C-alpha cells in the first residue's frame, strides 16, 4: 500500500478529493481529507501499488499549481483497522455506535449498534454516516417505514439502525464482497436475524432489489456521481409518498444531486451539513 500526501487549502483539497473519487477507474483505492491546521488541509490518497500512487500524485500536481505530492510506501498492515481502533463511541439521535469495549459499559437510554473497526465503511465517525444516522432517526420518529433499502450498506450500520428502531424489514446492498461479509458479522452481533437481508450487488438494478419494491425509505450513502446516476432507478423503487436519504456528497456537489432528484419529481424536505459533507432527504410525491 502507498500513500500520496500533500497539504492544501480546504477548497483545493475537497476539489481534488472529488476528482480522484469520481474517476472510473481511479488510481486511489481511498481518499481522505482532514483539517491539518487553521489554514491547511491534508489530502491523502491510498493506492495499492507504486505505479498507481505515482499516477495519483501526477493528477494532484497537474490539477493544482505549485503543489508537490509525496509518495510513501506503507508498512503491510490493515491501515483502516489501525486508524479506527480505539475511536470513541458515536452518538447520533437515539443511536450509539461503538465497538464491544465501549458498549459493555453502556447505560440505558440509547439504542446500541455494535460495529467493530474494520475495512467496511460505516463506523459512524465519518460526516456522511453520522449525518445519515441523524436523518434516519428523524425519519423513524416521524413515520415508521415497513420496508427499507440501504444502497451501499458498507458495515450495515444504517440498515441495522432501522431494524433496531422497529423496522420490520431492511435490505442492505453493496458492490464490495468484503463489506457484505462484514455486514453479515454485524447482523449476527446485533441479533438482527431475518429482519435484515444482505445482498452483493452493484447499483440498484438487481432482480432481488426490484422484487422487494416498493420501499418506504431508501438510503444511499455513496458518492455524488453514482447518486446522480441512480436517480432513475431509485425513483422507480421508492413508494409513492416514500422518502430517500442521500449522502456521500460534499457540500459543493449539492446542486448536481438536487437537479437529478428534482427532475424526477422529488421534493427536498431536509438538508444536513456536517464536516463539509451533506445529507439530503427527499420525498416522492404521494
Secondary structure, DSSP 8 states (H G I E B T S, - for coil): -EEEEEEE-HHHHHHHHHHHHH-SS-S-SEEEEEE-SSS-EEEEEEESSHHHHHHHHHHHHHHSTT---EEEE--SS-HHHHHHTT---EEETTEEEE-HHHHTT--SSSEEEE--SSSSS-SS-SHHHHHHHHHHHHHHHH---SEEEEET-TTSHHHHHHHHTT-SEEEEEES-HHHHHHHHHHHHHTT-GGGEEEEE-STT--HHHHHT--EEEEEEES-HHHHHHHHHHHHHHEEEEEEEEEEEEEGGGHHHHHHHHHTTT-EEEEEEEETTEEEEEEE---
